Amino acid sequence: MTKQGRFLVVEGLEGAGKSTAIATIRQWLEGKQQPVVCTREPGGTPLAEQIRTLVKQVHTEPLTAEAELLLMYAARVQLLRNVIEPALAAGNWVLADRHDLSSRAYQGGGRQLDTGLINGIRQTVLGDCHPDLTLYLDIDPAIGLARAQARGELDRIEQEQLAFFQRTRQVYLHIAATEPGIVVIDASRPLPEVQQSILAALDAFWEQGYAALA
Ligand code: TMP
């Protein structure tokens, strides 16, 4: 039986090394001659990219936490319906730079929005579409933010206090510990070690996939 595409997500705080991880995963998929569609959130369609600009920019009018949440899901539903779902239906792998878990961690943890509110929106937007594997790159926010700062000017969310990112990290870790399909990668280690862990997680997933589909 032909192996169908899978939905892979990379998550983590700013400066955790998502871009490098995505390049590694992309190469791994190419090595296995698997068709891959890469996405990022918020963004990935023309309209969702406009929302990305809106949420990243610093505005004189404060953006409320509720509006931020709704904008994240508005961008997500555009990407899901127009890119992710069609790509998966056509047998591609989808490699996503952030997805739903970001909203649960940043808006639920960082912004402390009600879980019930978030889950209601999630149900409407996501339906049955869930990632098959999520790699969460875990890093101390103090280290991650210093890396992000070294890259250049900080955007609206990156300008939040350390406590915001500590709350965000706690939610990431809590969900990873209590829900299936999320592998925590210690991203504070040297790059070769991080990459080795990513490849080990992918190899294990690949073997499981074959077992399930054989
Ligand atoms: P990044 O993709 O460059 O990390 O930028 C995305 C920013 O948006 C980052 O600060 C995390 C934040 N974000 C949320 O707060 N909620 C979300 O649902 C998503 C997808 C991103």
Boltz pocket constraint, residues with backbone or C-beta under 6 A from the ligand:
constraints:
  - pocket:
      binder: B
      contacts: [[A, 12], [A, 14], [A, 40], [A, 41], [A, 42], [A, 72], [A, 97], [A, 98], [A, 99], [A, 100], [A, 101], [A, 102], [A, 103], [A, 104], [A, 106], [A, 107], [A, 157], [A, 158]]
      max_distance: 6.0
